[in-house]
Amino acid sequence: MAQLIRVLPGFHQTRPADLLMLAREKELYFIFYTLEYALRSRLIERVGAAPIPQWAIRFPVMRRPGGIRPEGGVINWLIFDGPVPETPGRRRSFLDVRELTADQRELSIEMLVAHPALLKKLENGWTPARSEQIAREEREREAIRPEIAATEASGVSTRHFFYFPKKRDANGAKARLIKEGWNAVLKRSADDQNWLVLASRPSGIEAKGGATIRILESLAMEFHGSYDGWETPIIRPTN
């Protein structure tokens, strides 16, 4: 399962000077990661060493999906205590649960990720507790991508909604959208606590395939905001 790492909270504009203090922070989760490959490929670099906190020395209790529904979603979870390997005469002991408690939802999920997948999880704010919600939202987005592409290709105007806590970030997102060929307007949101950017494509300009939503989600994250979906009459794609 490659190397087990601790994912710590927060992002840093510059490299933290105090690695000891950083290492003492409570991790968001543990995850298996292709660390040695990432080092060899220079995707990451080694910057120092610090003692592992006492609570993180013992191998963590982790959970793993048991059964998966055909439409997606986990049927049950297997909760393992420790890294004991299975052998012909010995199997790992586990707890089989259908409904996770609040504490069990916080348990790290036993999975292996490569570097691009880990970056995506960090960008999306993925945590074990939010894993099922994020997976469900991704399935919903995938289901509507062909409809969005067909609607935008027809020339019907689709409005996309972005919310930003800071006006400076909202203006930056608006400028980027306009530069990339969108119509975009900025105004105060209805709750008067955020800034709303409404974006639409000029009539006759086609969307760039089904990747539109993923592009807009990335743009929202880049400017520290959130993409809140779209609004348009739906045109069903014909076979």
BAFI-3210 file (N, C-alpha, C; in Angstrom, 3 decimals, decimal comma, padded with zeros to 6 digits):
// residues 239
n [1|2|3|4|5|6|7|8|9|10|11|12|13|14|15|16|17|18|19|20|21|22|23|24|25|26|27|28|29|30|31|32|33|34|35|36|37|38|39|40|41|42|43|44|45|46|47|48|49|50|51|52|53|54|55|56|57|58|59|60|61|62|63|64|65|66|67|68|69|70|71|72|73|74|75|76|77|78|79|80|81|82|83|84|85|86|87|88|89|90|91|92|93|94|95|96|97|98|99|100|101|102|103|104|105|106|107|108|109|110|111|112|113|114|115|116|117|118|119|120|121|122|123|124|125|126|127|128|129|130|131|132|133|134|135|136|137|138|139|140|141|142|143|144|145|146|147|148|149|150|151|152|153|154|155|156|157|158|159|160|161|162|163|164|165|166|167|168|169|170|171|172|173|174|175|176|177|178|179|180|181|182|183|184|185|186|187|188|189|190|191|192|193|194|195|196|197|198|199|200|201|202|203|204|205|206|207|208|209|210|211|212|213|214|215|216|217|218|219|220|221|222|223|224|225|226|227|228|229|230|231|232|233|234|235|236|237|238|239]
n.u [000,827|002,075|003,282|002,351|000,917|000,516|-001,975|-002,009|-003,788|-004,759|-003,347|-000,370|001,139|003,832|006,747|006,513|008,469|008,876|009,100|008,796|006,673|004,685|004,526|003,403|000,734|-002,680|-003,577|-005,600|-006,312|-005,128|-003,454|-002,660|000,038|001,847|004,623|007,462|007,760|006,844|008,855|011,118|010,344|010,383|008,106|007,496|009,446|011,959|012,096|012,839|012,891|010,911|009,838|007,374|004,152|002,995|000,408|000,164|001,903|001,253|-000,166|-002,988|-006,533|-008,530|-010,918|-012,614|-014,315|-016,921|-019,156|-020,236|-022,754|-024,502|-025,180|-023,426|-022,017|-021,612|-022,272|-021,642|-019,236|-015,935|-014,123|-010,873|-008,338|-005,223|-002,260|-002,122|-001,121|-002,943|-002,804|-002,539|-003,408|-004,472|-006,651|-007,372|-008,860|-012,031|-014,564|-017,825|-019,948|-023,075|-024,226|-022,433|-021,191|-020,914|-018,273|-017,021|-017,167|-015,134|-012,876|-009,882|-009,765|-008,942|-007,019|-005,243|-003,510|-002,298|-000,060|-001,486|-004,163|-004,131|-003,604|-005,982|-007,811|-006,955|-007,437|-010,213|-011,041|-011,376|-012,219|-012,277|-014,786|-016,349|-016,318|-018,285|-020,322|-018,997|-018,400|-020,990|-021,929|-020,183|-021,001|-023,536|-022,891|-021,528|-023,618|-025,140|-023,518|-023,538|-026,016|-025,655|-023,623|-024,979|-027,011|-025,604|-024,252|-026,327|-026,840|-028,528|-028,795|-026,953|-026,865|-024,362|-023,463|-021,480|-019,953|-018,312|-016,440|-014,883|-014,691|-012,553|-011,583|-013,844|-013,951|-011,599|-012,236|-014,366|-013,058|-011,362|-013,219|-014,439|-012,228|-011,908|-014,018|-016,612|-019,775|-020,060|-021,252|-021,101|-022,372|-023,830|-024,577|-027,715|-027,831|-026,288|-023,744|-021,854|-020,240|-021,695|-021,126|-022,381|-022,347|-022,424|-022,531|-022,066|-024,666|-024,530|-021,884|-020,115|-019,965|-017,034|-017,210|-018,070|-016,620|-017,110|-018,212|-016,263|-014,125|-015,150|-015,524|-012,864|-011,922|-013,415|-012,371|-009,732|-009,953|-010,748|-013,439|-016,752|-018,377|-021,717|-023,497|-025,814|-028,235|-030,781|-032,946|-033,365|-031,971|-032,362|-029,878|-029,763|-029,778]
n.v [-001,218|001,191|004,232|005,362|008,422|011,493|013,874|017,228|020,090|023,087|025,571|027,043|030,056|030,518|028,509|026,935|027,948|026,740|023,584|021,749|022,684|022,549|019,781|018,945|019,444|018,348|015,782|015,816|013,466|010,096|008,608|006,331|006,820|007,404|007,994|007,562|007,312|009,847|011,453|010,519|011,295|013,977|015,393|016,218|017,492|016,767|018,409|018,495|017,110|015,864|014,903|012,307|012,930|011,714|010,581|009,728|007,697|004,972|002,608|003,702|003,208|002,257|002,571|000,711|000,477|-001,927|-003,411|-002,121|-000,178|-000,655|001,782|003,422|004,485|003,417|000,272|-001,042|-000,746|-001,764|-001,898|-001,682|-002,585|-001,747|-002,839|-005,600|-008,156|-010,256|-013,793|-017,230|-018,681|-016,818|-014,118|-010,624|-009,021|-007,417|-004,867|-004,918|-002,618|-001,036|001,514|004,320|005,732|009,087|009,388|007,264|008,138|009,935|008,410|007,498|006,543|003,511|003,616|003,942|006,544|008,271|010,970|013,057|012,495|012,933|015,691|016,641|015,898|017,533|020,072|019,999|019,997|017,548|015,154|012,259|012,265|013,720|012,263|010,567|012,379|014,100|012,263|011,590|014,071|014,375|012,243|013,174|015,495|014,376|013,074|015,096|016,410|015,843|017,006|019,708|020,375|019,954|021,860|024,321|024,235|024,608|027,289|028,386|030,471|029,879|030,331|030,650|030,295|031,907|032,275|034,493|035,306|037,637|040,801|041,474|038,992|038,141|040,049|039,369|036,791|037,437|039,021|037,080|035,303|036,945|037,424|034,897|034,682|034,776|036,241|038,244|039,329|041,268|041,347|042,126|039,406|037,750|037,257|039,248|038,865|037,775|037,923|037,833|036,338|036,240|034,292|033,832|032,366|034,108|034,164|031,585|030,891|027,999|025,559|024,129|021,194|018,548|019,374|021,756|022,364|021,355|023,043|025,521|025,052|024,746|027,303|028,811|027,831|028,659|031,390|031,491|030,995|029,629|027,426|027,404|026,072|025,926|027,461|026,984|026,432|023,012|021,138|018,097|015,806|014,322|011,006]
n.w [000,000|-000,530|000,985|004,226|005,052|006,924|006,597|007,013|008,377|006,544|004,268|002,914|001,993|001,865|002,609|005,738|008,525|010,986|011,388|013,430|015,000|013,088|012,623|014,977|014,791|014,754|012,600|009,595|008,360|007,759|004,955|002,319|000,158|-002,868|-002,109|-002,367|-005,124|-005,915|-004,857|-006,292|-008,832|-008,596|-007,973|-005,494|-002,710|-000,265|002,818|005,466|008,828|011,535|014,830|015,157|016,433|019,654|019,648|017,053|016,501|016,754|014,502|012,705|013,372|010,714|008,007|005,410|002,280|002,021|000,417|-002,794|-004,249|-007,403|-008,670|-007,451|-004,297|-000,922|000,534|002,952|005,637|006,477|009,366|010,349|012,682|012,848|010,941|010,296|008,169|005,851|005,845|004,641|006,872|008,559|008,982|008,731|011,492|011,743|012,043|010,934|009,596|008,820|009,067|009,781|012,814|014,183|015,118|013,788|011,165|011,045|010,882|009,175|005,715|004,259|001,642|-001,474|-003,007|-005,877|-006,824|-008,408|-007,689|-004,921|-004,837|-005,972|-003,991|-001,893|-002,992|-003,253|-000,658|000,549|003,019|005,182|006,494|004,740|002,447|001,232|000,619|-001,196|-003,222|-004,023|-004,991|-007,135|-008,792|-009,437|-010,861|-013,043|-014,283|-015,418|-017,190|-020,083|-020,756|-020,120|-021,937|-024,370|-024,167|-024,019|-026,441|-028,156|-028,142|-026,303|-023,499|-020,589|-017,151|-014,735|-011,319|-008,917|-005,718|-003,509|-000,635|-000,477|-002,078|-003,705|-004,630|-006,017|-008,080|-009,393|-010,344|-012,027|-013,966|-015,083|-016,215|-018,164|-019,783|-020,842|-022,550|-021,525|-020,559|-017,719|-014,570|-011,573|-008,297|-005,077|-002,930|-002,079|000,656|001,647|002,557|000,963|-002,281|-005,431|-008,519|-011,697|-014,522|-018,046|-021,315|-024,366|-026,846|-029,248|-028,879|-028,349|-025,710|-024,238|-024,594|-022,232|-020,071|-018,870|-016,276|-014,517|-015,136|-014,295|-011,583|-010,759|-011,310|-009,464|-007,012|-007,281|-006,864|-004,254|-003,714|-004,289|-006,552|-007,463|-009,075|-011,932|-014,143|-016,390|-019,252|-020,002|-022,610|-023,972|-024,940|-028,187|-029,416]
ca.u [000,000|002,943|003,665|001,260|001,273|-000,447|-002,353|-002,227|-004,748|-004,314|-002,452|000,626|001,650|005,277|007,110|006,609|009,833|008,922|008,562|008,432|005,315|003,797|004,360|002,601|-000,679|-003,512|-003,794|-006,972|-006,494|-004,013|-003,775|-001,521|000,443|003,039|005,605|008,789|007,687|006,736|010,187|011,987|009,886|010,511|006,802|007,620|010,832|012,169|012,524|013,289|012,361|010,405|009,298|005,946|003,457|002,751|-000,863|000,208|002,935|000,602|-000,889|-004,350|-007,724|-008,981|-012,086|-012,538|-015,636|-017,190|-019,862|-020,539|-023,990|-024,272|-025,274|-022,450|-022,370|-021,104|-023,288|-021,174|-017,836|-015,132|-013,228|-009,715|-007,452|-003,832|-001,858|-001,763|-001,403|-003,657|-002,024|-003,450|-003,962|-004,905|-007,277|-007,471|-010,138|-012,658|-015,939|-018,642|-021,047|-023,873|-024,373|-021,314|-021,449|-020,194|-016,847|-016,517|-017,030|-013,867|-011,768|-009,236|-010,198|-007,797|-006,961|-003,962|-003,654|-001,111|000,098|-002,588|-005,381|-003,975|-003,783|-007,406|-008,472|-006,605|-008,128|-011,657|-011,348|-011,819|-011,877|-013,065|-016,165|-017,062|-016,019|-019,494|-021,013|-018,260|-018,593|-022,371|-022,003|-019,463|-021,865|-024,616|-022,332|-021,244|-024,881|-025,720|-022,560|-023,990|-027,121|-025,099|-022,914|-025,963|-027,719|-024,734|-023,951|-027,502|-026,899|-029,382|-027,942|-026,906|-026,280|-023,594|-023,433|-020,273|-020,019|-016,991|-016,510|-014,198|-014,963|-011,339|-011,562|-014,963|-013,530|-010,605|-012,927|-015,129|-012,119|-010,905|-014,320|-014,577|-011,057|-012,076|-015,139|-017,905|-020,400|-020,030|-021,635|-020,811|-023,276|-023,922|-025,469|-028,969|-027,617|-025,498|-022,502|-020,927|-020,341|-022,209|-020,759|-023,227|-021,625|-023,136|-021,841|-022,826|-025,400|-023,791|-020,559|-020,321|-019,174|-015,919|-017,534|-018,642|-015,684|-017,416|-018,389|-014,973|-013,345|-015,710|-015,216|-011,448|-011,791|-013,946|-011,410|-008,544|-010,223|-011,211|-014,894|-017,421|-019,276|-022,977|-024,402|-026,222|-029,677|-031,097|-033,821|-032,565|-032,186|-031,869|-029,094|-030,382|-028,859]
ca.v [000,000|002,372|004,812|006,001|009,793|012,310|015,101|018,256|021,112|024,410|025,819|028,060|030,809|030,288|027,319|027,201|027,886|025,887|022,271|021,054|023,097|022,030|018,338|018,680|019,675|017,155|015,511|015,676|012,038|009,318|008,035|005,724|007,739|006,955|008,982|007,331|007,638|011,301|012,004|010,192|012,053|015,395|016,025|016,809|017,479|016,584|019,708|018,402|015,998|016,228|013,712|012,018|013,102|010,468|009,960|009,252|006,669|003,684|002,542|004,142|002,456|002,770|001,889|000,391|000,106|-003,351|-003,537|-000,887|-000,261|-000,481|003,196|004,142|004,551|002,297|-000,508|-001,265|-000,391|-002,666|-001,086|-002,495|-002,058|-002,117|-003,253|-007,024|-008,687|-011,522|-014,952|-018,367|-019,162|-015,714|-012,988|-009,440|-008,863|-006,154|-004,606|-004,686|-001,726|-000,469|002,935|004,817|006,748|010,336|009,133|006,379|008,909|010,656|007,482|007,528|005,492|002,744|003,727|004,353|007,613|008,814|012,412|013,887|012,251|013,596|017,126|016,895|015,812|018,739|021,218|019,872|019,960|016,186|014,514|011,023|012,551|014,295|011,472|010,095|013,543|014,551|011,263|011,713|015,283|014,114|011,415|014,034|016,371|013,569|012,715|016,227|017,028|015,835|017,943|021,067|020,560|020,074|023,126|025,438|024,147|025,064|028,742|028,838|031,044|029,199|031,181|029,933|031,086|031,825|033,096|034,813|036,127|038,920|041,454|041,417|037,694|038,129|040,837|038,586|035,733|038,080|039,410|035,869|034,796|037,818|037,173|033,604|034,716|034,726|037,436|038,106|040,504|041,146|042,079|041,613|038,255|038,008|037,237|040,442|038,460|037,329|038,569|036,910|036,528|035,503|034,147|033,144|032,455|034,814|033,276|031,111|030,381|026,663|025,147|023,242|019,835|018,328|019,768|023,117|022,486|021,151|024,263|026,575|024,705|025,058|028,760|029,291|027,505|029,494|032,714|031,329|031,026|028,365|027,350|026,981|025,461|026,613|027,605|027,116|025,395|021,849|020,511|016,738|015,413|013,266|009,904]
ca.w [000,000|-000,597|002,279|004,963|005,404|007,657|005,903|008,030|007,937|006,133|003,146|003,250|000,853|001,875|003,377|007,178|009,050|012,178|011,050|014,666|015,356|012,052|012,808|016,176|014,528|014,589|011,187|009,099|008,131|007,224|003,654|001,640|-000,912|-003,590|-001,668|-002,935|-006,555|-006,041|-004,594|-007,430|-009,997|-008,240|-007,806|-004,163|-002,241|001,165|003,350|006,850|009,620|012,852|015,511|015,017|017,721|020,363|019,277|015,671|016,340|016,535|013,239|013,014|012,997|009,424|007,437|003,992|001,769|001,848|-000,847|-003,524|-005,023|-008,850|-009,030|-006,638|-002,887|-000,127|001,243|004,311|005,890|007,298|010,197|010,705|013,717|012,649|009,605|010,266|006,828|005,775|005,428|004,463|008,135|009,415|008,315|009,585|012,186|011,400|012,451|009,746|009,970|007,733|009,326|010,574|013,825|013,919|015,346|012,737|009,932|011,107|010,697|007,866|004,798|003,759|000,188|-002,040|-003,998|-006,529|-006,588|-008,920|-006,909|-003,631|-005,074|-006,183|-002,685|-001,140|-003,608|-003,019|000,767|000,862|004,280|005,294|006,886|003,597|001,257|000,559|000,065|-002,370|-004,269|-004,513|-005,801|-008,378|-009,632|-009,944|-011,892|-014,228|-014,931|-016,156|-018,114|-021,485|-020,931|-020,120|-023,201|-025,446|-024,001|-024,372|-027,867|-028,907|-028,106|-025,199|-022,455|-019,295|-016,109|-013,727|-010,096|-008,089|-004,508|-002,978|000,587|-000,643|-003,363|-004,518|-005,305|-006,971|-009,239|-010,113|-011,072|-013,102|-015,024|-015,758|-017,033|-019,327|-020,630|-021,500|-023,464|-020,861|-020,003|-016,259|-013,793|-010,141|-007,420|-003,716|-002,834|-001,372|002,110|001,946|003,215|-000,058|-003,590|-006,438|-009,919|-012,633|-015,787|-019,119|-022,596|-025,408|-027,742|-030,413|-028,508|-027,823|-024,556|-024,574|-024,194|-020,913|-019,016|-018,437|-014,821|-013,849|-015,338|-013,460|-010,190|-010,531|-011,288|-008,185|-005,959|-007,468|-006,305|-002,869|-003,662|-004,567|-007,704|-006,868|-010,026|-013,148|-014,324|-017,807|-019,795|-020,381|-023,910|-023,866|-026,110|-028,972|-029,758]
c.u [000,854|003,251|002,461|001,715|000,165|-000,714|-002,748|-003,148|-004,061|-003,392|-001,532|001,121|003,161|005,567|007,229|008,040|009,952|008,279|008,142|007,004|004,307|003,498|003,503|001,103|-001,417|-003,823|-005,289|-007,299|-005,159|-004,429|-002,513|-001,238|001,727|004,189|006,959|008,813|007,643|008,073|011,123|011,637|009,955|009,171|006,733|009,093|010,876|012,727|013,016|012,669|011,913|009,820|007,807|005,283|003,075|001,476|-000,824|001,220|002,309|-000,174|-002,362|-005,417|-008,261|-010,214|-011,920|-013,933|-015,760|-017,830|-020,161|-021,817|-023,702|-024,302|-024,252|-022,914|-021,979|-022,250|-022,906|-019,690|-017,190|-014,107|-012,123|-008,884|-006,046|-003,560|-001,528|-002,091|-002,170|-002,707|-002,994|-004,100|-004,528|-005,500|-007,364|-008,839|-010,710|-014,062|-016,716|-019,849|-021,755|-023,994|-023,245|-021,799|-020,662|-018,690|-016,263|-016,354|-015,705|-012,672|-011,192|-009,697|-008,965|-007,830|-005,580|-004,214|-002,295|-001,121|-001,056|-003,875|-005,310|-004,167|-005,257|-008,163|-008,181|-007,363|-009,622|-012,035|-011,853|-011,350|-012,667|-014,524|-016,996|-016,960|-017,273|-020,265|-020,332|-018,435|-019,991|-022,513|-021,300|-020,299|-022,991|-024,105|-022,063|-022,521|-025,429|-024,754|-023,032|-025,122|-026,623|-024,398|-023,897|-026,688|-026,861|-024,402|-025,118|-027,607|-027,825|-028,490|-028,081|-026,234|-025,600|-023,379|-022,142|-020,468|-018,612|-017,138|-015,918|-014,440|-013,750|-011,265|-012,673|-014,608|-012,499|-011,241|-013,717|-014,210|-011,630|-011,984|-014,484|-013,427|-011,217|-013,368|-016,517|-018,453|-020,439|-020,409|-021,390|-021,829|-023,268|-024,893|-026,692|-028,787|-026,788|-024,193|-021,439|-021,118|-020,702|-021,690|-021,660|-022,524|-022,487|-022,328|-022,689|-023,490|-024,542|-022,400|-020,735|-019,453|-018,069|-016,198|-018,099|-017,750|-016,015|-017,472|-017,060|-014,100|-013,828|-015,459|-013,768|-011,231|-012,282|-012,961|-010,163|-008,720|-010,935|-012,729|-015,479|-018,316|-020,583|-023,993|-024,835|-027,738|-029,951|-032,212|-032,966|-032,971|-031,561|-031,069|-029,786|-029,342|-028,650]
c.v [001,259|002,900|005,510|007,395|010,429|013,569|016,126|019,354|022,371|024,409|026,987|028,738|030,649|029,085|027,657|027,029|026,892|024,540|021,492|021,394|022,538|020,544|018,007|018,888|018,351|016,972|015,471|014,205|011,417|008,786|007,415|006,506|007,224|007,938|008,793|007,659|009,156|011,982|011,757|011,023|013,558|016,126|016,721|016,816|017,345|017,887|019,624|017,210|016,515|014,979|013,547|012,222|011,761|009,782|009,331|008,139|005,314|003,714|002,832|003,101|003,086|001,998|001,727|000,046|-001,410|-003,582|-002,173|-001,106|-000,040|000,986|004,055|004,243|003,273|001,606|-000,678|-000,928|-001,446|-001,823|-001,985|-001,798|-002,574|-002,714|-004,735|-007,599|-010,003|-012,603|-016,114|-018,839|-018,064|-014,584|-011,816|-009,408|-007,488|-006,094|-004,235|-003,838|-001,198|001,040|003,397|005,798|008,006|010,136|008,263|007,104|009,666|009,733|007,608|006,342|004,818|002,748|004,193|005,417|007,968|010,332|013,251|013,714|012,916|015,103|017,466|016,854|017,062|019,949|021,201|019,907|018,596|015,780|013,214|011,290|013,063|013,430|011,044|011,251|014,013|013,572|011,359|012,941|015,096|013,256|012,257|014,956|015,601|013,270|013,850|016,863|016,978|016,826|019,382|021,347|020,753|021,404|024,296|025,432|024,651|026,578|029,281|029,310|030,277|030,117|030,298|030,862|030,824|032,729|033,258|035,664|037,526|039,495|041,385|040,093|037,600|038,898|040,088|037,479|036,303|038,438|038,193|035,309|035,620|037,585|035,887|033,530|034,623|036,144|037,245|039,424|040,217|041,949|041,429|040,445|038,594|038,029|038,420|040,114|038,024|038,164|037,512|037,305|035,627|035,469|033,404|033,301|033,257|033,813|032,895|030,604|029,036|026,427|024,214|021,844|019,764|018,749|021,130|023,239|022,323|022,395|025,370|026,303|025,049|026,561|029,321|029,022|028,374|030,861|032,629|031,471|029,663|028,504|026,734|026,492|026,383|026,622|027,845|026,149|024,236|021,350|019,118|016,375|014,274|012,231|009,868]
c.w [000,000|000,806|002,913|005,389|006,233|006,838|006,962|007,501|007,413|004,925|003,521|001,985|000,724|002,761|004,857|007,675|010,198|011,864|012,293|015,071|014,353|012,284|014,022|015,946|014,363|013,107|010,838|008,886|007,732|005,854|003,068|000,360|-001,547|-003,342|-002,350|-004,421|-006,749|-005,789|-005,780|-008,653|-009,770|-008,279|-006,447|-003,795|-000,730|001,750|004,795|007,540|010,977|013,501|015,252|016,375|018,328|019,889|017,880|015,447|016,038|015,228|013,491|012,689|011,719|008,956|005,937|003,495|001,645|000,494|-001,448|-004,330|-006,512|-009,278|-008,286|-005,207|-002,170|000,607|002,709|004,416|006,776|008,049|010,735|011,776|013,474|011,287|009,479|008,894|006,902|005,270|005,246|005,761|009,024|008,582|009,281|010,242|011,857|011,972|011,196|010,148|008,723|007,873|010,243|011,631|013,462|014,092|014,241|011,411|009,886|010,870|009,293|007,028|004,211|002,235|-000,224|-003,090|-004,576|-006,364|-007,147|-008,114|-005,544|-003,778|-005,242|-004,858|-001,852|-001,680|-003,301|-001,544|001,215|002,254|004,340|005,625|005,714|002,347|000,513|-000,071|-001,212|-003,521|-004,863|-005,404|-007,139|-009,317|-010,237|-011,046|-013,183|-015,000|-015,788|-017,144|-019,572|-021,743|-020,972|-021,447|-024,347|-025,372|-024,450|-025,862|-028,711|-028,964|-027,038|-024,061|-021,146|-018,284|-015,069|-012,530|-009,308|-006,868|-003,929|-001,714|000,402|-002,039|-004,280|-005,297|-006,349|-008,236|-010,074|-010,932|-012,251|-014,272|-015,801|-016,686|-018,311|-020,310|-021,424|-022,307|-022,855|-020,662|-018,485|-015,595|-012,316|-009,349|-006,041|-003,691|-001,992|000,133|002,585|002,671|002,208|-001,321|-004,621|-007,816|-010,757|-013,978|-016,796|-020,396|-023,579|-026,344|-028,940|-030,101|-027,816|-026,600|-025,023|-024,030|-022,792|-019,775|-018,426|-016,924|-014,100|-013,972|-014,403|-011,979|-009,856|-010,446|-009,953|-007,051|-006,056|-006,834|-004,941|-002,723|-003,927|-005,790|-007,223|-007,900|-011,157|-013,245|-015,804|-018,169|-020,285|-021,761|-023,848|-025,119|-026,852|-029,344|-031,278]
res [m|a|q|l|i|r|v|l|p|g|f|h|q|t|r|p|a|d|l|l|m|l|a|r|e|k|e|l|y|f|i|f|y|t|l|e|y|a|l|r|s|r|l|i|e|r|v|g|a|a|p|i|p|q|w|a|i|r|f|p|v|m|r|r|p|g|g|i|r|p|e|g|g|v|i|n|w|l|i|f|d|g|p|v|p|e|t|p|g|r|r|r|s|f|l|d|v|r|e|l|t|a|d|q|r|e|l|s|i|e|m|l|v|a|h|p|a|l|l|k|k|l|e|n|g|w|t|p|a|r|s|e|q|i|a|r|e|e|r|e|r|e|a|i|r|p|e|i|a|a|t|e|a|s|g|v|s|t|r|h|f|f|y|f|p|k|k|r|d|a|n|g|a|k|a|r|l|i|k|e|g|w|n|a|v|l|k|r|s|a|d|d|q|n|w|l|v|l|a|s|r|p|s|g|i|e|a|k|g|g|a|t|i|r|i|l|e|s|l|a|m|e|f|h|g|s|y|d|g|w|e|t|p|i|i|r|p|t|n]
***
